[in-house]
Amino acid sequence: MARLFPSLVVPPFYRSISLFSIQSYDTGVACFYRIYEFAAIHNDILFRNEIEYFCHKRWPISSRPDPCDPDPERVAFLAALTYILCDSFNDRIQRGLPRDAPAIILDFEALRSQPKILERPPLWAEKTPPLRRRIRINAREEDRGLPPPRTHGNYHEVSSVSFHLKQVSSISICYMY
């Protein structure tokens, strides 16, 4: 069987932790830093998947703790990510899809009638000083011909990090270049 379907073979590591999944003890901070890592290494698929996972959990963006990082560029990048997540999630919420919406929706009117609780960035992100120079995250060769990034909200002013908006999946997520 394993020779016919090698993808069905479960590695020994996963067999040893079969009682608990990673999601059962995951935290909002760990998920937020995974989003940061996937954005920094420009892994679009994992970046999108992690944002969707974060969206369906009930971890308020405003509760992200201050990173207390000595690197101002990394803090600006993290602050910009909080604004991106707020914009993305608030766009969905305004359209009637709350963060805790089920995967299969049977009654759209019931979802739309729920109170709209919008996300907001944490206080440390709002207080993040602008960088002296604009930085571009992982500018790939094929992306250099893109139009200048659209300024959306005030996260460009706060962080001086260049972003390009891109529609991926059902979430309006921002794609770094």
C-alpha positions as CSV (number, residue, x, y, z in Angstrom):
1,M,0.0,0.0,0.0
2,A,2.8,2.4,0.9
3,R,4.5,1.8,-2.5
4,L,1.3,2.6,-4.3
5,F,0.3,5.7,-2.3
6,P,3.5,7.1,-0.6
7,S,1.5,10.2,0.6
8,L,-0.6,8.0,2.8
9,V,2.4,6.9,4.9
10,V,2.4,8.9,8.2
11,P,5.9,9.8,9.3
12,P,6.9,8.4,12.7
13,F,7.1,11.9,14.3
14,Y,3.4,12.5,13.6
15,R,2.4,9.1,15.0
16,S,4.0,10.0,18.4
17,I,1.8,13.1,18.9
18,S,-1.5,11.8,17.5
19,L,-3.5,12.5,20.7
20,F,-3.1,16.3,20.4
21,S,-3.0,18.5,17.4
22,I,-0.8,21.6,17.2
23,Q,-4.0,23.7,17.0
24,S,-5.2,22.5,20.4
25,Y,-2.4,24.5,22.2
26,D,-1.7,27.2,19.6
27,T,-1.6,30.8,20.7
28,G,-2.4,34.1,18.9
29,V,1.1,35.3,19.4
30,A,2.6,32.2,17.8
31,C,0.2,32.4,14.9
32,F,1.0,36.1,14.4
33,Y,4.7,35.4,14.3
34,R,4.2,32.6,11.8
35,I,2.4,35.2,9.6
36,Y,5.4,37.5,10.0
37,E,7.8,34.7,9.1
38,F,5.9,33.6,6.0
39,A,5.6,37.2,4.8
40,A,9.3,37.8,5.3
41,I,10.3,34.7,3.4
42,H,7.6,35.4,0.7
43,N,5.8,32.1,1.0
44,D,2.5,33.2,-0.4
45,I,0.6,29.9,0.2
46,L,1.5,29.5,3.9
47,F,1.1,33.3,4.4
48,R,-2.5,33.1,3.1
49,N,-3.3,29.9,5.0
50,E,-2.0,31.3,8.3
51,I,-4.1,34.4,7.9
52,E,-7.2,32.4,7.2
53,Y,-6.4,30.3,10.3
54,F,-5.9,33.4,12.4
55,C,-9.1,34.9,11.1
56,H,-11.2,32.0,12.2
57,K,-9.8,31.9,15.7
58,R,-11.0,34.4,18.3
59,W,-7.7,36.2,18.9
60,P,-8.2,40.0,18.8
61,I,-5.6,41.8,16.8
62,S,-5.5,44.6,19.4
63,S,-4.3,42.1,22.0
64,R,-1.0,41.4,20.2
65,P,1.7,42.2,22.8
66,D,4.4,44.8,22.2
67,P,7.3,42.9,20.5
68,C,9.9,45.0,22.5
69,D,12.3,44.4,19.7
70,P,15.5,46.5,19.4
71,D,15.3,46.4,15.6
72,P,13.0,49.3,14.4
73,E,12.5,47.8,11.0
74,R,11.2,44.6,12.4
75,V,8.8,46.5,14.7
76,A,7.6,48.6,11.8
77,F,7.0,45.4,9.8
78,L,5.1,43.8,12.7
79,A,3.1,47.0,13.1
80,A,2.2,47.1,9.4
81,L,1.1,43.5,9.6
82,T,-1.4,44.4,12.4
83,Y,-2.9,47.1,10.2
84,I,-3.1,44.7,7.2
85,L,-4.9,42.1,9.3
86,C,-7.3,44.8,10.6
87,D,-8.0,46.0,7.1
88,S,-8.5,42.5,5.8
89,F,-10.7,41.3,8.6
90,N,-12.7,44.5,8.8
91,D,-13.4,44.3,5.0
92,R,-14.9,40.8,5.6
93,I,-16.9,42.0,8.7
94,Q,-18.3,44.9,6.8
95,R,-19.5,42.5,4.1
96,G,-21.3,40.5,6.7
97,L,-18.8,37.7,7.4
98,P,-17.7,37.8,11.0
99,R,-14.5,36.2,12.0
100,D,-16.3,33.3,13.6
101,A,-18.4,32.5,10.6
102,P,-18.7,28.8,9.9
103,A,-17.1,27.2,6.9
104,I,-20.6,26.3,5.5
105,I,-23.1,29.1,5.7
106,L,-26.7,28.2,5.6
107,D,-28.2,31.6,6.6
108,F,-26.5,34.7,5.3
109,E,-29.1,37.0,6.7
110,A,-28.5,35.7,10.3
111,L,-24.7,36.4,9.8
112,R,-25.5,39.9,8.4
113,S,-27.8,40.7,11.4
114,Q,-25.0,40.0,13.9
115,P,-23.4,43.1,15.4
116,K,-20.3,44.2,13.5
117,I,-17.3,44.1,15.9
118,L,-14.4,45.7,14.0
119,E,-10.8,44.9,14.6
120,R,-8.3,47.6,15.6
121,P,-4.5,47.6,15.8
122,P,-2.8,47.4,19.1
123,L,-1.7,50.6,20.8
124,W,2.0,49.8,20.3
125,A,1.4,49.6,16.5
126,E,-0.3,53.0,16.6
127,K,2.7,54.5,18.5
128,T,5.3,52.9,16.2
129,P,7.4,55.8,14.9
130,P,8.0,56.0,11.1
131,L,11.3,54.8,9.8
132,R,13.7,57.3,8.2
133,R,13.6,55.4,4.9
134,R,11.0,53.2,3.2
135,I,11.8,49.5,3.2
136,R,10.6,46.9,0.7
137,I,10.2,43.3,2.0
138,N,11.7,40.7,-0.3
139,A,11.5,42.5,-3.6
140,R,11.5,39.7,-6.2
141,E,12.9,40.3,-9.7
142,E,9.5,39.7,-11.4
143,D,7.8,42.1,-8.9
144,R,9.9,45.1,-9.7
145,G,7.6,46.2,-12.6
146,L,4.6,46.5,-10.2
147,P,2.9,49.8,-9.8
148,P,3.7,51.8,-6.6
149,P,2.0,50.4,-3.5
150,R,-1.5,51.8,-2.8
151,T,-1.5,53.7,0.5
152,H,-4.4,52.3,2.5
153,G,-5.2,53.6,5.9
154,N,-2.2,55.0,7.8
155,Y,0.1,52.0,8.1
156,H,2.4,53.4,5.3
157,E,2.8,56.6,7.3
158,V,3.4,54.7,10.5
159,S,5.7,52.0,9.3
160,S,7.3,53.1,6.0
161,V,7.0,49.5,4.7
162,S,5.9,49.1,1.1
163,F,3.0,46.8,0.4
164,H,1.1,45.7,-2.7
165,L,-2.5,44.7,-2.2
166,K,-3.5,41.5,-3.8
167,Q,-6.8,39.5,-3.6
168,V,-6.1,35.9,-2.6
169,S,-8.8,33.4,-1.6
170,S,-11.8,34.8,0.2
171,I,-9.7,37.3,2.2
172,S,-8.3,40.5,1.0
173,I,-4.7,40.0,2.1
174,C,-1.8,42.2,1.4
175,Y,1.2,40.8,-0.3
176,M,4.7,42.1,0.5
177,Y,7.3,42.9,-2.2
